[in-house]
Amino acid sequence: MRTLTKTIRARISTLPEGAVLHPKEFLHLGTRAAIDQALSRLCHQGQLTRIARGSYVKPVSGRFGVRAPALEKVLASLEEKTGEVVVPHGAAAANALGLSTQVPVRSLFLTSGRSRKLTLGNRMVELQHVPPWQLALGTKPAGAAVRALAWLGPQYANSELEKLQERLPPKEWKELMERRTMLPAWMAKALGQTSKSASNV
């Protein structure tokens, strides 16, 4: 056990801020039970923080004490480790694009992976599984537009599309229009009607 803990501790010392550590990385060194016990011990010693079941990060020590790693770095590490896509929620996208004045009160992100919660210090972060079409355009403005429209829903999306067209770079709007066949029928129809209206002006 001492050798296992020492090996994990050495690995922790090389971790950059936000890097996520999983027990499976150490299965070649011992049983899962022994690894979980070693990780738990390191958490009690303050060398690791458990952010979710089977996921750990190294706390960051600075001038003002110890803090949780930056959220964006943790999410980037999760994407790299798991291969999933993680993007801001539609409410945040709508706010960033000026389609809504509501400021999200929860830290909510969309993912291609399973739904789960992460605990980073006093902050609770929610990852919500969504269908592939909401993630297909990634973090680009066109992707944010898709998620903003999905959050607004059919009732409000139509009235915001002209504003959205004005705010998206022409290249992003063009990509959004070209990819609309992958979107839900109501969204594809609304985009098509907006494009038709613009061409008739």
N, C-alpha and C positions, 0 to 999 in steps of 0.2 A: 504493500500500500504506500509506503514511504517513497519508493521509486516512482510509482505511478503519479503520486501527488507532485513530486519533484519535477517530473517530465511535463505535467500540465502547467505547473508554475513557470517553467522555462518557456513554454509556448505562449503563455499569457504575456510574458515580458516582451515578446516580439510583436504583439498585436498593435496595430494602429487604432486610433480613436474610432469607435463605432463598429469595429470588426466583430461579427457574431461568431460565437464558438458553439459547436454542437458536440454532444457526447459521442456520436458515431465516429468522430475524427480520431478517437482513442481506442476503438474496439480491438485494435491489434495489440494493445498493451494489457488488456485484462477483460474481465466480465463486465457487462453493462451495470450490474449492481455495484461493483467496485468503483467503476468510473463515476457513477452517480454519487456515491458516497464521497469520493475525492472532490468532486465539484461542489457538493454541499458544504464540505469542510472549508474550501477556499472562499465560498460565499460568506460563511460565518467569520472568516478572517478579514473580510473586506477586500479581497483581491479580485473577486468576481461579483457580478450582479446578475441575478436570474430575471430576464425580462419576459419570458414566457416558458411554457413547458418545453424542456429540451433546448432552450436558447439562452446563451449567456453573453455578457459583454464585460469589458474591463472598465471600472469607474475611472474618471479623469481627475487627476490631482492638479490643482492650480494654486494661484496666490490666495484665493478666497476659500480654499478647502476642497472637498471632494464633490464632484457633480456627475450626473449621468452624461454619457456621450451625446453629441448632437444628433437629433432625430434623423436629419437627412443622410448622415453617414451610416447610421444603423440600417436605414431602409436600403441604401445603396449596397451595403454588405449582404443584406437578405436577398436582394435581387441576384447578386453575384453567386451566392452560395446555393440558392434554391432554383435559380433559373426562372423565377416568377417575375411578373411585371407589377410594379407598384406605382400608382399615380394619385394625385390629389383628387378628392371627392368632387362631384359635380357642383356642389354648393360653392366650394372654394373657387372652382373654375369660372362659375357664373359671376362671382364677385370680382375676380381678377380681370374679366373681360368687360366689366361694367354693365352686365345684364341684371345684376341684383345688388342691392345695398346691404343685404343681410350678411353679417360676418359670422361664419361658423363658430359655434362655441365649443364644439368637440373636435378633437384631433382625429379625423376620419379619412382613411385612404382606401382606394379600390385596388384589388389585386386579382391576379389570375390564379393565385394559390387559395388555400383554405381560409375561411374567416377565422380570425382570432384577435386577441388583445395583447398588447405589449405594455409593460410597465417600465417607464423610464423615470426613476426618481418619483416625484409626486405627479407625474404626468401619465395619463392613460391614453394609449393610442389604439384606435380600432382599425383593423384591416378587414374589409368587407369583400367577399368574393362576388365578382360580376361576370356576365357573359363576355366572350372575346370581342364582340363589336365595340364595346366601350373602351377597349385597350388597344385596338388595332393601330391607331395613329399615335400611340405613345404619348410622350410629354410635349409634343409639338403643339403650337397654337390650334391647329386643326383638330387634334385629339382633345384638347381642352374644350373646344367648341362642341364636340360630340357629347362630352360628359355634362357640359352646362345645359345643353338642350334636353338631354335625358333627365336631368334633375328638374328642369322647368316643366317638362311634360307637354303633351299635345295641347293642353288648354292655354298655355302661355307662350310656348315656343314660337308660334306663328307671328305674334306681335313683336318679338324680339329679333327676328331673323334679319330684317333690314339693318338694324343697328349692328348686329353681329357682322354682316357683310362689310359695313363701313370700317369696322375695327380690326378685322383680320387682314393681314398682308395679302395682296392679290394671289400670290403663289399658294398660300395656305387655303384661301377660299377655293381656288381651282382644285387643289387636292381633295378638299372636303366634298366638292361636287363630283369629282371623278370616282370617289369611293362610296358614294351614297347608296349603291346597290347592296352593300353589306349591312346597312342600317335598317332599323325597324321601318315598316311600311309608312307609318305616319310621319316619321322624320324625313325619309327619302322624298315623300310627296311634298312636304312643306318646303324642303330645299329646292326641289324642282320648280315649284310655283314661284318661289322668290327669284330664281334665276330667270324664269320666263318673264316675270314682271320687269326685272331690270333690263332685259334685252328689248322690251317694248317701249322703254322710256325714250 
